[in-house]
């Protein structure tokens, strides 16, 4: 790791918000839903899909969960009204998972039901290890009723993920596969990046073998290469998988995949709670800050 990346990863959580906003510009659609709609429409015009997410973490009341549930319903309505090629991503804790599991499941059920009504799709994000079992349980329940309208995120760095794929293979599966970003104990997660990368490829192979539809979520060109090899190995058509990337990260690689005919979806976050998300992403990927700094110095910031 370069000195610059090391400094960013060690200090970013203590950097004041106004400074973070300079580096995070371009990685958040804006504070309002209309900002996410605008950015999504721009991507759609270039043949790129989107998944829209309203930012917000660590809710403390059911009232907050109800607010975010209503926001998710509004996002689905906006996608339908504006005829966008987009779906919705949500976090179970935002729906109240750590407050009351049944209450959270009811909220998520209402959202997925609305997505089914509008012929859309909801991706249930995976959070830290405390939430893993309940999140998989929620997905399993919803998949029985709405098999074409709900999907789950699985994380390559968790030691349990191969077993989770197998346990879910008794019905059609729709996953987003990512490396994982939460700071989990060694007993729960692989810590060596080389092992995490190997796990990612192994899991993708396992998912394809079980005929799962996978959103391959990575900006790592090595993993893109390995993914393309597996796509070729299984003879997949372009409607049987997709690549997924974060807003603002490696647009060149993104465009290369689109130009090669692959389906690609960009994660488009918006909301007033942009600061925790931005700090976490900068900590995870300090090269974002390096790229933003170069743009600023060139007068393009």
Helices and strands as residue ranges (DSSP letters): H 3-11, G 12-14, H 17-24, H 33-44, E 49-54, H 62-82, E 86-91, G 92-95, H 101-117, E 122-125, G 129-131, H 132-145, E 150-155, H 161-167, E 174-178, H 193-209, E 213-217, H 221-233, G 238-240, E 241-246, H 251-259, E 264-270, H 274-284, H 287-297
